[in-house]
Amino acid sequence: MRKIYPLLLLAVMAFACKSSKSIYTEKNITEKKLESLIREYSAQPGNTDLANQVKFAYDYLLNQYQSRVNKYVYSGTLDDKENLLHAYTSLQSFYDKVRGYSSVNNLLRPSSVGSEIESTKLALVSGHYEQAVGWLEEENWKLARQAYRSLTKVQSMMPNYKDTRALMQQAKELSMIHAVMLPLRGEGFYYSNTNYGNNSYNNRPVLTEQLVRDLRGSNNATNLYKIYNSWEATNKEDHINWTIDPVWTQLRNENKSPQTSTRTVEKQTEIGKDTAGRPIYKKLTATLTITEVTYSLNGRLEIRINDDDNKSSVASNSWSDSYEIKRRWATYKGDAGALSNADWELVNANRNNNIDQRQMEEKLIEKIYSNLLSYLRNQLNA
């Protein structure tokens, strides 16, 4: 034991020395590391080495928080004041977390930035309020929306600040857009083997009605717009600000050439028995000729949003996609008994080339509908 003990003591001392120095060379001290050191120190309050490590880690993290504050403290923009408020709030949270460990209060003496938070919040609220008042004086729907958002921030930070509630209602009324959704129509079409034309769109407002339903009601979370179909807009007293015009700028049928293939099928069938009573089989054979036709509809749907008040374009976007239907049928030569149920389904399949164009178009719209709806919702809430 006398030989082992000095070696063990040296190993423990070397480990302790290495541990005590590691905190000073660490390049990324985290709050988790600080909390771990504080717990160790709380268990050994007389350990000077641990106290120094706790102080070093605390000062390291505090310097990072204060650097974020200093980055924005001298800026006058509202964006930087918001960043400054976040920096002060984070710093205060850091102080509060450290203060929660009573064992290090005298060692670290965490401070408070409560007054700085309140003064920054007041400056931010005042700045947003004054900015919103200036925008509302322009009586422009777009600026009114910016004013509404600024006043919303004021309301969240100081609910009873001046006449914020009344100004929010004013901003909401000024920023309200009344939009009409026109029926889907066609423009610049190229048709191949189709049996309907442009005029049929005015009789099929399916897309318009679906968009109007999905954009209004519970889906209109902001209540910054009202949307109507053409009939409703004609019978409303509200002044229409926007016209939304959905247009097929391309809708093209591309029916690919039929593809044929052949397949031979065989089946053993019992035709009798021999003198010993054993079954006698005959091989039945048939050759299937299978025809496959692909009907494809390619489309590009464009949305045009126009400002009726200023006779100008607000925005436009388009989506392209395609939809396919495949039809297969077969004829056969040879023994009918060789055919399976699946083979007979092909033989009896519909050979009619008349495809429901409206159904294909509706399926094509379904593929692009979610992107179309999302785009319109973003534009109406912009």
N, C-alpha and C positions, 0 to 999 in steps of 0.2 A: 504494500500500500504506500510505503514511503516513496517508492520510485514513481508510482502512477499519479499521486496527488499533485506534485509540482507541475506535471505536464497538463493535467486537467485544469488547474488554476490558470495556467498561462493561456490555455485555449479559451476559457471563459472571458479572461481579460481582453484577449485579442478580439473576440466577438463583440464585446461591449464597446471597445474602442472603435471598431469598424462601424457598429450601429450608430454610435454618437456622431460620427463624422458624415454618415450618408445623407442626413437631412440637409447639410450645408452644401453638398455638391449636386443635389437633386435639381433638375431643370424644370420640373413641372410638379410643384407641390399643390395638392388638391385639398378641398375642404374635408374630404373623407380622411385624408392623411392627418390633417390638423385635429380632427375629432378623435382619431386613434391615439395621437400623442397626448391629448388632454385627458383621456381616460387612463392612460398609463401614469400620467402625472398625478391624477386624482388618487390613485392607489399608492403613490410614493411622493407625497407633498414636500418632503425634505430633499428630494433628488435635484440638485442644482443643474446637473447635465440635462435632465428632462425638461426642467423649467426653461433653460436656454433654447432647447429645441422647439418647445411650444411657442416661445416668444418669436423665434426666427420664422417659423411657419406662419404665424399670425401676421407679422409685419410684411411678409412676402405677399400674402393674399390681400391684405389691406391696401398695399401699394397698387395692386392690380385694379381693385375697385376704385380707388382714388384717381387712377389714370383715366378710367372711363369717364369719371365725373369731369376731370379737367379738359377732356376732349371736347365737351359741349358747353361748359359753364360760361364761356365768353361769347357764344354765338347768339344771335338775335332771332334766327329763323324759328318758326313754329315747329318744324320737323325736329330741329336740334333740341328745342325745349322739351319735346316729347321724349327724345332720347335721354336728355338730362334727367327728366323725372324718373324714367326707368332705371337709370344709373343710381340715382339717390335711393330709390326704393330697394334695389338690390343690395346696396351698401347697408341700409337700415336692417334688412333681413339678416345680413351677415352679422351685424352687431348683436341683434336679438338672439341669434343662434348661439353665439359665443357667450352671451350674458346668461344663457340658460345653464351653463356650467359654473355653479357658484364657486368651485374650487379655484378658478382662474380669474375671477373678477378683479382681485387686487393685483394680480400679476399683469393682466392685459389692459384693464380699465377701458372696456369697450365704450365708445362714445355714442352719440345719437345725431341724426341729421333730420329730425322731425320738423324743425323750423324751416330748413332748406326745402324739404318736400312740400310744405304748405305754400311757401313763397313761390316756388317753381310752378306748382299747380295753379295758383292764382294768376301768375303771369301767362300761363298757357290758356287758361279759361278766358282771360281778358282778351288775349290775342285772337282766339277763335271767334269770340263774340264780335269784336270790332270788324274782323274780316267778313263775317257773315252779314253784318249790317251793311257793309259796303257793297257786297254782291247783290243783296236784295234790292238795293236802290237802282240797280241796272234793269230790273224787271225782265230778266232773260231766264228762260226755263233751265238752261244748262248751268248758269251761275247760281240759280236758285237751288239746284240740286247740290251744288258744292256747299252752299250756305246751310242746307238742311243737314248735311253730313257733319259740318263743323259744329252746328248747334247740338247735334246728337252727342258729340264729344263733350261739349259744355255740360249738357244734361247729365251725362254719366259721371262727371267729376264733381259738379256742384249743381244739384237738381233745382235749387231755388235761386239761381243766379239771375238777377235782374228780371227781364221779361222774356226769358228764353223760351218758355212754353208757347207764348203767343207768337213769337217769331218763327218757331218751328212750324206752327200751323200755317202761317203766312208763306213760308218757304215751300211747304208741301203743296199748297194751292197753286203757287206760281210755277212749280216744277212739274205739275201734273201734265202728262201727255195723253191726248185723246187720239187713238190710232184706229184706222179702219183696215181690215184685212180683205183684200180683193180676192175674187175667185181665181183659182189656178187657170192659167191660159197658156197658149202655145205661141211661139214666135220663132221664125226662121227654121221651121221644121224640115227634116229630111226623112221621108217615109219610105219603107221598103215592104211591100206586100201587106199594108195595113188597110183596114176597112173603116176607119173613122178619121175625122178631120178636126181642125182647130175649133170649130163652132161647138163641138160636143163638150168642151171644157166648161163653158158657161152654164151647162146644165148639170155639172157634177162638182158641187162645192164641198166634196167630202174632206179634202185636205184643209180648206179654209175653216170649216166648222170644227174640225178636230183641233186645229191650232188655237182658235178662239177659246174653245173649252179649256184647253190645257194652260193657256196663258192667263186666264182670269180666275176669279174665285180664290180658293185656298192656295193655289199655286202662285198667286200674286202677293208674295210676302211683303214687298215694300210699299204697296199701294201708291206707287208713283206714276202709274199709268192706268188708263181704261182702254179696253179694246173691243171693237165691234165688228160684226160682219157687214156686208154692204147694205143689206136691208135695214139693219138696226141703225146704221149711220145715217141713212136717209130719214129715218123717223125720230132721230134724237135732236134735241136742241143744242147739245154741246158742240162747240166748234172743233172741227177735226184739224189736228196739228200734223199728223203723219199719215201717209198712205203706204201700206205694205203690199207689195206686188210680187206674188210668186209666179214665176215664168219658166216653162220648159223651153230652154234654148236649144235643146237637142232631145229627140226621142226617136230612136231608130231601131227597126227590126232587122236583125241579121240572122236569117234562117240558114243554118249550115247544111251543106250537101248531105244527103242520107248516107249513112255508113252501113254496109252489109257484111255479114259474116255467116258462116255455115257451121253446123254442129251435127254430128251423127250420134244418134241414141240407139241403144239396143236393150231388148228385154227378152228373157226366157219365159215362154208360156207353155203350160201343159196342154197337150193336144190328145192325150189318151193314155192307155196303159198296155204294156206288153203281156204275153201269155202268163208271165209270172206275177202279174199284178203290179209291176213297177211302172212309175210314170214315164211317159215319153214327152220330151220337150222339143219345142221348135224356137229357133232364134228369130225374133222380129226386129227389123231394122227400119229406121226412118231418118231422113236427112232434113234438118230444119234450116231454113234460110231466114236469118234474123235481120230486120231493118231497124235502125235507130236514127231518129231525127231530133236535132237540138234546135229549139226556138229560143232566141236570145233577144232581149230588149235592153238597149243601152240608152241611158238618159243623163242629161245634165240639167239640174234644177237650180235656178238662180232666184235669190231674194233681193228685191230692190226696195229700199226704204227712202222715201222722199219727204222732205219738209215742205208742207203745203204753204206755210206762212211765208217762208223765204224763197220758195220756188227753187229749192236746191236739193242735192242728194245728201242724205245723212250717212248711208252706208250701203254696201252690197256685198254679197258673197254667193258662191255656187258650190254645188256638190255633184260629183259624178259617180255613177255606179251602174251595175248591170244585173239582170235577173234572167235565169234560164229555166226552161222546162224541157224535159226529155221524154220522148215517146218511143216505145219499142213494140214491135209486133213481128209475127213470123208466119211463114207458109211452110208446108212440109210435103215431102214425097216419100212414098214407101208405106210401111205398115202403121196404121193409126194406133194399133195396140201397143206400139213401142213408146208412145208418148206418155210422159208423167203429167200430173195435175198442173205443175208449173209450166210445162210445155204447152198444154192446152190453153192456159191463161194468155200466153203470148200469141197463140194462133187466133184466139177470139178477141184480142185487144183491139181497141178503137183505132181505125186508120184515118180518121177524119183530120184534115189539115187545118180546120178552123179553130184557132186558138182564141181564148177570151182575152182580148187586148186590155180591157179594163182591169181584169184581175191581175194581169202581169204588171200593169202600171201601178196598181195599188201595192203589190208586193215590192216593187222597186222603191216606192215612196217609204214603205216600212223600213227599208234598209238605211235610208238617210234621215229618217224622221227625228231621231233623238238629237243628232247634231244640229239639224235645222231648228228644232225647238230651243235648244240651249243657246244657239246664236241669237235668236230673236229675244229671248228672255234677257240676255246680257245687254243687248242694244236698248231695250226698253227701260232697263234699270241703270244704264250708264250715267 
